[in-house]
Amino acid sequence: MEDNNQDTNQNKIPSKMARLAWPKAKYGVILAVIIIILVNLIYYKDFFLSLFK
């Protein structure tokens, strides 16, 4: 009986975190990829501009 109670307690979301709206993980991955691409475009701007000349 105690093992069953421990399993249910571990899977509960803490009360303070339960009120927050958590985004889906796939949106976080897409956002991270977009940020990485934008930072690389800014960082290597001169290189990309020299390719088109």
Phi and psi in degrees as GROMACS dihedral restraints (atoms count N, CA, C in turn):
[ dihedral_restraints ]
;  ai    aj    ak    al  type     phi  dphi    fc
    3     4     5     6     1   -67.6    20    10
    4     5     6     7     1   -36.4    20    10
    6     7     8     9     1   -62.2    20    10
    7     8     9    10     1   -38.4    20    10
    9    10    11    12     1   -64.9    20    10
   10    11    12    13     1   -39.0    20    10
   12    13    14    15     1   -68.8    20    10
   13    14    15    16     1   -36.7    20    10
   15    16    17    18     1   -67.4    20    10
   16    17    18    19     1   -37.7    20    10
   18    19    20    21     1   -63.5    20    10
   19    20    21    22     1   -41.8    20    10
   21    22    23    24     1   -70.8    20    10
   22    23    24    25     1   -32.0    20    10
   24    25    26    27     1   -71.3    20    10
   25    26    27    28     1   -34.8    20    10
   27    28    29    30     1   -71.1    20    10
   28    29    30    31     1   -30.4    20    10
   30    31    32    33     1   -87.1    20    10
   31    32    33    34     1    -5.1    20    10
   33    34    35    36     1   -78.5    20    10
   34    35    36    37     1   145.3    20    10
   36    37    38    39     1   -81.7    20    10
   37    38    39    40     1   136.1    20    10
   39    40    41    42     1   -56.9    20    10
   40    41    42    43     1   147.4    20    10
   42    43    44    45     1   -61.3    20    10
   43    44    45    46     1   -37.2    20    10
   45    46    47    48     1   -72.0    20    10
   46    47    48    49     1   -30.3    20    10
   48    49    50    51     1   -82.9    20    10
   49    50    51    52     1   -20.5    20    10
   51    52    53    54     1   -68.6    20    10
   52    53    54    55     1   -23.8    20    10
   54    55    56    57     1   -84.1    20    10
   55    56    57    58     1   -11.8    20    10
   57    58    59    60     1   -81.8    20    10
   58    59    60    61     1   149.1    20    10
   60    61    62    63     1   -92.0    20    10
   61    62    63    64     1   108.3    20    10
   63    64    65    66     1   -90.6    20    10
   64    65    66    67     1   130.1    20    10
   66    67    68    69     1   -72.7    20    10
   67    68    69    70     1   160.1    20    10
   69    70    71    72     1   -69.1    20    10
   70    71    72    73     1   150.0    20    10
   72    73    74    75     1   -64.8    20    10
   73    74    75    76     1   -34.1    20    10
   75    76    77    78     1   -66.1    20    10
   76    77    78    79     1   -32.0    20    10
   78    79    80    81     1   -68.7    20    10
   79    80    81    82     1   -34.7    20    10
   81    82    83    84     1   -65.8    20    10
   82    83    84    85     1   -39.7    20    10
   84    85    86    87     1   -66.2    20    10
   85    86    87    88     1   -44.0    20    10
   87    88    89    90     1   -62.8    20    10
   88    89    90    91     1   -43.0    20    10
   90    91    92    93     1   -63.6    20    10
   91    92    93    94     1   -40.9    20    10
   93    94    95    96     1   -63.6    20    10
   94    95    96    97     1   -41.8    20    10
   96    97    98    99     1   -64.6    20    10
   97    98    99   100     1   -42.3    20    10
   99   100   101   102     1   -63.3    20    10
  100   101   102   103     1   -42.2    20    10
  102   103   104   105     1   -64.6    20    10
  103   104   105   106     1   -41.9    20    10
  105   106   107   108     1   -63.3    20    10
  106   107   108   109     1   -42.4    20    10
  108   109   110   111     1   -64.2    20    10
  109   110   111   112     1   -44.2    20    10
  111   112   113   114     1   -63.6    20    10
  112   113   114   115     1   -42.0    20    10
  114   115   116   117     1   -64.9    20    10
  115   116   117   118     1   -41.1    20    10
  117   118   119   120     1   -67.0    20    10
  118   119   120   121     1   -37.3    20    10
  120   121   122   123     1   -63.7    20    10
  121   122   123   124     1   -40.8    20    10
  123   124   125   126     1   -67.7    20    10
  124   125   126   127     1   -42.3    20    10
  126   127   128   129     1   -67.8    20    10
  127   128   129   130     1   -40.4    20    10
  129   130   131   132     1  -105.2    20    10
  130   131   132   133     1    30.6    20    10
  132   133   134   135     1   -57.8    20    10
  133   134   135   136     1   -45.3    20    10
  135   136   137   138     1   -64.4    20    10
  136   137   138   139     1   -37.4    20    10
  138   139   140   141     1   -64.4    20    10
  139   140   141   142     1   -45.2    20    10
  141   142   143   144     1   -68.6    20    10
  142   143   144   145     1   -36.7    20    10
  144   145   146   147     1   -67.2    20    10
  145   146   147   148     1   -33.2    20    10
  147   148   149   150     1   -71.4    20    10
  148   149   150   151     1   -23.4    20    10
  150   151   152   153     1   -69.4    20    10
  151   152   153   154     1   -31.9    20    10
  153   154   155   156     1   -87.7    20    10
  154   155   156   157     1    -3.8    20    10
